[in-house]
Amino acid sequence: QRDQRWEMRVHPAGEGVRIVHLVDRTTSYAAERMRVDFVANASHELRTPLASLIGFIETLTEEAGEDPETRTRFLRIMLDEAVRMQRLVDDLMSLSRIEAMKYREPDARIDLHALTTEVHDQIVATEAPRAADLLLELDAVRPVRGDRAQLSQLLHNIIGNAMKYGRKDTPVRIRLTAAEGDMVRLQVADEGDGIAPEHLPRLTERFYRVDSGRSRAGGGTGLGLAIVKHIVEGHRGRLDIASTPGRGTQVTVLLPPAPLSSRRNVNATDGI
Ligand code: ADP
């Protein structure tokens, strides 16, 4: 195998005898390479808007800055670039926060019905008219054990993608249902262009995009699904992305229920 890495350890064991240990370092090598790639990618993603900002500032300080129309146009572009950098830094911070919390199981009882409705309302307030295509089909489900802020971000990221990559005037269905083993199933389905099968296994990698131009044009950082994957793992849940090119994409998240009797956060609004 190409990326197999072995470390050889030699221990002297008396007269002319050596014990040779071969230690499989494949996993730690792959993790280290991922970390190096991540830092390189993140730096590159930040460098591009930064270089563009510096270019515009330089031009504005020269004679082009004297023409009010040019100035306004350049300032708008600069604002877009700065917002792009802010989004990226926010996502990078979320990712490291979520990774750090992975080893502490979230333990609040979350009513996903209420949370999904709340996120839907927030999107409608900020992203009308596209939000008019959002269809909620929410069953009353058991509370899940989770972290409210993280689950809210998960919903925003998945619904945001369905709106971004779905086709205009086609519905985005958000379903909440009971699943096997008392799990709760959240599914977001769009009727967009879909994703070719060869890309599916890589979608949750940091900075992996099928179409970089389209992702950037929609304000994407390439980190949304990586964040979703980490949130799902931290919640001991499952993430599945299925897609048919030309027909659409379904993102499904299965989350374990909160224990029936929990001393924390039990109150009348928890439902079951
Ligand atoms: P981005 O910020 O680029 O949207 P994500 O990590 O959220 O990053 O998604 C990674 C890539 O997966 C996107 O760039 C896009 O190519 C693809 N993708 C995600 N969701 C969908 C969807 N609902 N339909 C089609 N493609 C999608």
Residues whose N, C-alpha, C, O or C-beta is under 5 A from the ligand:
A	BS01	ADP	N161 A162 Y165 G192 G194 I195 L203 Y208 R209 V210 D211 S215 G220 T221 G222 L223 G224 L225 A226 T249
